[in-house]
């Protein structure tokens, strides 16, 4: 009797300590695992973003450190390049730190696709205007060349974002809907299936026909056909018997 509670206490304490340690280890592993994505910098999308940021930065620096021949054209070029650079950096950080898991209210693939569509068009216009207004100045020509290079890289990102946002999601919806349809077919009640309904109706009719025959047989006089009564035989009277 004295060893029972001690035995229960030791087993409970020894069992609870590893569980707490394992839970703490799993929590630490999940928190450290969700902070940074080590695979993303090696993907094609991340490498394209890095190349775009480098080319946009070089184009901005070349135009910034040169003598402008047209203030409106090159101010527009600077605004477009720096805005694209900031937006690409923002998307890069979102994917690197897995912020899309926290901000689930935003469709990140679709927003990235829209950004690249609008940004690529504006950057193409800015590069064309910068090249036409350069007047053979080396720095302005270099800025326009790097602007065209960034435009080409953004076009590649447009195609990649389209594949991720539209094609992949549509195929994922199709594969998700197929098991749901099969599950709905399985969960259809037996009484609602058309084949079962027809067979039950046929059985019901045959049963009613046999029941109708039985009722008619019970209704008519025994031994005689339907609708005809058997003739009644006269019983001999007492006088005739005498």
C-alpha positions in Angstrom: 0.0 0.0 0.0 2.9 2.4 0.7 4.6 1.7 -2.6 1.6 2.2 -4.8 1.3 6.1 -4.7 5.1 6.4 -5.0 5.1 4.2 -8.1 2.3 6.2 -9.7 4.1 9.5 -8.9 7.4 8.3 -10.5 5.8 7.0 -13.6 3.8 10.2 -14.1 6.7 12.5 -13.6 9.0 10.4 -15.8 6.4 10.3 -18.5 5.5 14.0 -18.4 9.1 15.3 -18.7 9.9 13.9 -22.1 6.5 15.0 -23.4 7.1 18.6 -22.4 10.6 18.5 -23.9 9.4 17.0 -27.1 6.6 19.6 -27.4 9.1 22.4 -26.8 11.4 21.0 -29.4 8.7 20.7 -31.9 7.5 24.3 -31.2 11.1 25.6 -31.6 11.6 23.7 -34.8 8.3 24.9 -36.3 9.1 28.5 -35.3 12.6 28.4 -36.7 11.4 26.6 -39.8 8.6 29.1 -40.6 10.9 32.2 -40.2 12.9 31.8 -43.4 12.6 29.8 -46.6 16.1 28.5 -47.4 14.9 26.9 -50.7 13.4 30.0 -52.3 16.6 32.0 -53.1 17.7 29.0 -55.4 14.4 29.0 -57.4 14.0 30.4 -60.9 11.5 33.1 -59.6 14.0 34.4 -57.0 16.9 34.4 -59.4 14.8 36.4 -61.9 13.9 38.9 -59.2 17.5 39.4 -58.2 18.5 40.0 -61.9 15.6 42.4 -62.3 16.6 44.4 -59.2 20.3 44.6 -60.3 19.4 45.7 -63.8 16.9 48.3 -62.6 19.4 49.6 -60.0 22.1 50.0 -62.7 19.7 51.7 -65.1 18.6 54.2 -62.3 22.3 55.0 -61.4 23.3 55.5 -65.1 20.5 57.9 -65.7 20.9 59.7 -62.3 24.6 60.4 -62.9 24.2 61.8 -66.4 23.3 65.1 -68.0 19.6 65.0 -68.9 18.5 66.0 -72.4 14.8 65.8 -71.4 13.7 66.4 -67.9 10.2 64.9 -68.2 11.4 61.7 -70.0 14.2 60.9 -67.6 12.3 61.8 -64.5 9.6 59.4 -65.7 12.3 56.8 -66.3 13.6 57.2 -62.7 10.2 57.0 -61.1 9.3 53.8 -63.1 12.6 52.1 -62.4 12.7 52.9 -58.6 9.0 51.9 -58.1 9.6 48.6 -59.9 12.7 48.0 -57.9 10.8 48.5 -54.6 7.9 46.3 -55.6 10.1 43.5 -56.7 12.0 43.7 -53.5 8.8 43.6 -51.5 7.6 40.4 -53.3 11.0 38.9 -52.8 10.9 39.5 -49.1 7.3 38.1 -48.9 8.4 34.8 -50.4 11.7 34.7 -48.5 10.2 35.2 -45.0 6.9 33.3 -45.9 4.7 36.3 -45.1 2.0 34.9 -47.4 1.2 32.5 -44.7 0.4 35.3 -42.3 -1.3 37.7 -44.9 -3.8 35.2 -46.3 -6.3 37.9 -47.2 -4.2 38.7 -50.3 -3.9 36.5 -53.4 -0.1 36.8 -53.8 0.3 35.0 -57.1 -2.5 37.1 -58.7 -1.1 40.4 -57.2 2.4 39.6 -58.5 1.0 38.8 -61.9 -0.8 42.2 -62.0 2.3 44.0 -60.8 4.5 42.5 -63.5 1.9 43.2 -66.2 1.6 46.9 -65.3 5.2 47.4 -64.4 6.6 45.7 -67.6 4.4 47.9 -69.8 5.4 51.1 -68.0 9.1 50.1 -68.0 9.0 49.4 -71.8 7.5 52.8 -72.5 10.1 54.5 -70.2 13.0 52.6 -71.9 11.8 53.6 -75.4 11.5 57.2 -74.4 14.9 57.2 -72.7 16.5 55.6 -75.8 14.9 58.2 -78.1 16.0 61.1 -76.0 19.6 59.9 -75.2 21.3 61.8 -78.2 24.3 59.4 -78.1 25.2 60.1 -74.5 26.9 57.0 -73.1 25.3 57.0 -69.7 21.8 57.6 -71.0 22.3 54.9 -73.6 23.5 52.5 -70.9 20.5 53.4 -68.8 18.1 52.7 -71.7 19.9 49.3 -72.4 19.6 48.1 -68.9 15.9 49.3 -68.9 15.3 47.0 -71.9 17.1 44.2 -70.2 14.9 44.6 -67.1 11.9 44.7 -69.4 12.9 41.3 -70.9 13.4 39.8 -67.4 10.0 41.1 -66.3 8.4 39.5 -69.3 9.9 36.2 -68.2 8.5 36.8 -64.7 5.1 37.5 -66.3 5.0 34.1 -67.9 6.2 32.4 -64.7 3.6 34.2 -62.6 0.9 33.3 -65.1 1.8 29.7 -64.9 1.8 29.8 -61.1 -1.4 31.8 -60.6 -3.7 30.6 -63.4 -2.5 27.2 -64.7 -1.5 25.6 -61.5 -4.5 26.8 -59.5 -6.9 25.7 -62.2 -5.4 22.2 -62.4 -5.5 22.1 -58.6 -9.2 22.9 -58.5 -9.9 20.2 -61.1 -8.1 17.6 -59.1 -9.9 18.7 -55.9 -13.3 18.6 -57.5 -13.0 15.1 -58.8 -12.8 13.4 -55.4 -15.7 15.5 -54.2 -17.9 14.3 -57.1 -17.1 10.7 -56.4 -17.7 11.2 -52.7 -21.1 12.8 -53.5 -22.0 9.8 -55.7 -21.1 7.5 -52.9 -23.0 9.4 -50.3 -26.2 9.5 -52.4 -29.0 7.7 -50.4 -30.1 4.4 -51.7 -33.7 5.5 -52.0 -32.7 8.5 -54.3 -30.9 6.5 -56.9 -32.9 6.1 -60.2 -32.2 2.5 -60.7 -33.3 1.6 -57.2 -36.4 3.7 -57.6 -37.4 1.9 -60.8 -36.9 -1.6 -59.3 -38.8 -0.6 -56.2 -41.7 0.7 -58.2 -41.8 -2.5 -60.3 -41.8 -4.6 -57.1 -44.5 -2.4 -55.6 -46.7 -2.8 -58.7 -46.3 -6.6 -58.8 -47.0 -6.8 -55.0 -50.1 -4.7 -55.4 -51.3 -6.9 -58.3 -50.9 -10.1 -56.2 -52.6 -8.4 -53.2 -55.5 -7.3 -55.4 -55.9 -10.9 -56.6 -55.9 -12.1 -53.0 -58.5 -9.5 -52.0 -60.8 -10.5 -54.9 -60.5 -14.1 -54.0 -61.5 -13.3 -50.4 -64.4 -11.1 -51.5 -66.0 -13.6 -53.8 -67.8 -16.8 -52.5 -65.5 -19.6 -52.0 -65.4 -22.1 -54.7 -67.1 -20.0 -57.4 -65.6 -17.7 -60.1 -65.5 -14.0 -59.7 -68.8 -12.2 -60.0 -70.9 -15.4 -59.8 -72.4 -16.9 -56.6 -72.8 -20.7 -56.2 -76.4 -22.0 -56.4 -78.0 -22.8 -53.0 -79.3 -26.3 -52.6 -82.7 -26.7 -50.9 -82.7 -28.5 -47.6 -85.3 -31.2 -47.1 -88.2 -30.1 -44.8 -89.4 -32.1 -41.8 -92.7 -33.1 -43.6 -90.9 -34.5 -46.6 -88.8 -36.6 -44.3 -91.9 -38.0 -42.6 
